[in-house]
Amino acid sequence: VQEARERQERRYRDTEIRSNAQLDGLLLKQYIRLTSAATSLLKESFRKHTLSSRSWSRLLKVARTIADLEGKPKTHDVHLLEAIAYRTQRKENV
């Protein structure tokens, strides 16, 4: 976890941002690089689950954090799938 935090600090070193949770709007597009498979999955999930833009933003931030935990420079479809699974589990428990 400490290494993931350090990755985020290095990524955002020239900004006032210190973690993925602080990303919004254009910063999401600037700092979260998705593989083509992850982009397709995100679009499919957006249609299938009728995600709001707020949910979309949260999914991206969680997926980016999962990728940081694995030391990956890009966010892959598996990271996005894991983030979607967390969202689905949370909705089922409510």
SVG drawing of the C-alpha trace seen along z (x, -y; Angstrom):
<svg xmlns="http://www.w3.org/2000/svg" viewBox="-30 -22 38 31">
<polyline fill="none" stroke="black" stroke-width="0.4" points="0.0,0.0 2.9,-2.3 4.4,-1.8 1.0,-2.6 0.8,-5.8 4.4,-6.7 3.4,-6.0 0.5,-8.4 2.7,-11.1 5.3,-10.8 2.5,-10.9 1.0,-14.1 4.3,-15.7 3.8,-18.9 0.2,-19.4 -1.7,-20.0 -3.1,-16.5 -1.7,-13.8 -4.0,-10.8 -6.3,-9.3 -9.3,-10.2 -8.7,-13.9 -9.0,-13.5 -12.0,-15.0 -13.1,-16.1 -10.3,-16.8 -7.7,-15.4 -9.3,-12.0 -8.6,-12.0 -5.1,-13.4 -3.9,-11.0 -5.9,-7.8 -4.6,-5.9 -6.9,-3.0 -6.0,-0.1 -8.3,0.3 -9.9,3.3 -10.6,1.3 -12.1,-1.6 -14.5,0.9 -15.4,2.4 -16.1,-1.0 -18.4,-2.0 -20.2,1.3 -20.6,1.0 -21.9,-2.6 -24.6,-1.4 -25.5,1.8 -25.6,0.4 -26.7,-3.1 -23.9,-4.7 -24.0,-8.3 -21.0,-10.4 -20.2,-10.4 -20.2,-6.6 -18.1,-6.6 -15.6,-8.9 -15.5,-6.7 -15.0,-3.5 -12.0,-5.1 -10.4,-6.3 -10.8,-2.9 -9.6,-1.1 -6.5,-3.4 -5.8,-2.7 -6.0,1.1 -3.6,0.7 -1.3,-1.3 -1.4,1.5 -0.2,3.9 2.4,1.4 0.9,1.0 1.3,-2.2 -2.0,-1.7 -5.4,-0.8 -6.4,2.6 -9.8,4.2 -9.1,6.5 -8.7,3.4 -11.9,2.0 -13.7,5.3 -12.5,5.4 -13.8,1.9 -17.1,2.8 -17.3,5.8 -16.8,3.7 -19.6,1.3 -21.9,4.3 -21.2,5.8 -21.9,2.4 -25.2,2.0 -26.3,5.6 -25.4,4.9 -27.6,1.8"/>
</svg>
